[in-house]
Amino acid sequence: MAGHSAWANIQHRKGRQDAKKGKIATRLIREITVAAKMGGSSLEGNPRLRLAVDKGYGANITKDTIERAIKRGAGETGGADYQEVRYEGYGINGAAVMVDCLTDNHTRTVAEVRHAFSKNGGNMGTDGSVAFLFKHCGTLLFAPGTNEDALMEAALDAGAQDVTTNEDGSIEVITGPYDFVAVKESLIKAGFPSEHGEVTMKAQNEVAFSGEDAVKMQKLLDALEALDDVQDVFTSATMDQ
């Protein structure tokens, strides 16, 4: 969320996510299952699973629930066979949008995603139409007033890729997607717990929205996020709050 309003935007998005905790928990359990299916049940040997489990504990999902999801993904118990699929498109004023899904029915999912785009002023694009505008990475956001020099030294020592200061004074640490957990834990030990952290598809160039356009763009994002098969929605749009 780098930019002039990174801090306000992340607080706004956290508030919206807090209102949807039940759905977020369901999506995290699904991600844990798929990560175990694709890379095995070992946290040490499967960085995607380690990240998913870390996010699960962060969302207060119980250990028993997480362990059942891992066993289900590893084939030890039955369950739906979810597949990964990504859809790309454009929102209001051409803002880039990527929609990551886990589905057991591609026909249903693509129809629902296309309908959400078209009903709310957007358009689905072809594969690769906007993906090049995003970078897969981890981000850790620190409040304005954090000691920049000390944080930068600790972050680079921990293996972070970059440290940037936004116009609002917040500081963002960028990591590789599967280095995220290790860097976060190292920074906590160094006395720098982040205010927010996630592995995301980070827009390389953001587009600021305000007024009626911001309302329309948020409506489109909400419609996509409400779909049962959708795991994550990424966009180059930022909303002035």
N, C-alpha and C positions, 0 to 999 in steps of 0.2 A: 504493500500500500504506500510505497514511497511517493512523496509529493508534498504540496503545501499543506494539505489537510489530513495527513496520515493518522494523526492521533484521534481526531474527531471521527474519521471514517471507521476506524477499527472499533471505537467505542459504540458507534451506531450499529455496526454489524454484530458485535457481541450481544447487544441488547436484543436484536432480532433473533439471534440464535438461542438465547436464554428462553425465549418464548416458545421454542420448538424443541425442547430438550428430549421429549419422548421420541420424536422422529429421528433426531440426531443419534440417540442411543441405538435405535434399530439399524441405522445405516452403518454405525461403527461395528456392530456385531456382524453385519453382512460383510464388511471389509475384512474383519479378522478371519472369517470363514474362507473367503476367497484368497487371502494372502497365504493361509495355511495350505490351501489346495494347490496353489501355484508354486510355493517355495518350500513346503515342508513345515513341520510343527516346531522346529528348533528356533528359539528366539535368537540364539547366537549366530546361526547359519542363515537366517532369513530376515534381512533388515526391514523389509516391508512389513513383515509380521510384527517385529519388535516395535516399529512405529505405530502400527494399528493398535497393539496392546497398550502402549503408552497413552495413546489418545483415549482408549477405552477406560483406563483407570482414571484419567483426567476428567472424564465425564461421569465418574462415580458408578461405573458398571462393576458388578461384583466379580470377584475372582472366579467363582463357580460358573457364572455365565460366560466369562471369557474362555475358560477352559473347555466348556461344552462347545463353544464356537470353533475352537482350534481342533478339537476331536472331529467335529462334523466336517470341517474342511479337509482334514487329513484322511477322511474316508472311514473313520472308526465308527461313525454313526450316520444314519441316513439324513437326507435333507435335499432342498432344491439345488439344481445345478445352475449356478449363476455364471454368466459370461460378461466380460467387460466390453463396453461399447462407448464410443465418444461421438458426440454430434457437435457440429460447429455452425455458427450463424452470426447474424447481425441484429442488433437492437436499434433503439431510437438513434437517429442521426448517424447510423452506421457503426455504432460501438460494437466491438468484437465480443462474442460470447462463446464459451465452450461449456458443454454439458457432459459430464462423466456419469455413466449409468452402470449398474449391475442388474442384469435381467435374465429371466428364464424364458422370455418370449420377445424376440427382437421385433416382430411385426407390431405387437401392441406398443412397445416402447417408442419406436420411431414415429408411429401415428400420434401418440400423445405429445411427444416433444414438438413435432411439426405443428400440431394444433395450438400448443401454447405460444409458439413463436408467432404464428399468423394471426391469432386472436388478439395479441397484445402489441401489434405494430412492428414485429420483427420478421426476419426471414431466415430459414435454414439455408446454409451454404453447403458446399461440397467438402469432402475430406481434405484437410490441409488448407482450407481457405483462410483460416485465421490462426491456426496453431503456431505458425512462425512468429506471431506477435507476442507469444508468451514464453516464459522460461520456467522449467520445472525446478523448484528449489525450496529450501526451508527459509523461513523468515522469523526473526525474533525481534519484537519491538520493545523499546525501552523509553520510559517517560522523559519528557523534557526536563533538563537539569541533571541528568545522569552524567558522570565524569567521562567525557568522550575519550580522552587519551588512555585512561585506565581500562575502559571497556574495550577499546580497540586492541590494546596489547593482549588482554585476556582472551578476546575472541580469536585473534590470529594465532595465538599459542594453542588454542583449542581446535584449530583446523577450519575456522570459518573462511569463506571465500572473499567476503567483502564487508565493510562497515560504512554506512552512509548516514549523514545527518540531514534530516528533512527541514524544510523552511519553518515548520512549527516548533522546532527544537527537539523533537523526538529522534531517537537513534535506531537504526535498523541494522541488524546483523544478518547477512545472507550466508546460507550453508548449502552444501550439496543435499539433495533430497533424502539420502539415506545416512547422512552424517548429522542430521538434525538432532536426534536424541542425544548423541554423544556430546555435541557442542553445547546443547542446552544444559545437560548435567554438569559439564565442566564449568560453565559460567555460573551456575548456582553455587558450586563449591568455591568459586573465586569471589563470591559476594554480589553477583549480578543476576538475580532472578528476573526474568522478563515479565512484562505486563501481559504480553500476548505472544503466542508462537504457533506456527502451523507449517505444514508442507503444502505448497500450493502451486498453481500455475500463475506466475507473476507477470502481469502485463508490462511490456517493455516501454510502452508509451500510454499514459492514462489520459482520459477525456473527462473533464469536469462537467457535471450536470447540475443545474439549479432550476428552481421554479417548476413549471408544468412538465418540462422535459424530464426532470429528475423523478417526478411522480410517475410518469409513464414508464420510464426505464425500470424503476423499482417494481412496478406492477408486473412487468414482464419477468424480471428475475424471481419474484415471489411465485408466479405461476409455474415456472420451471422447477423451482425448489420444492413445490408442493407435490410434484409427481412422485409416486411410490418408488419407481425404479431409479430415480435420480439420486446420485451420491453427492456430487458437488457441482456447483455452477461458478464459473470464473468469467470475469468481464474486465474490459479496459475502462469501464465507466466508474467514476467516483461521484458520490452525491454530496453536495454542499448541505450541511445540516446546521 
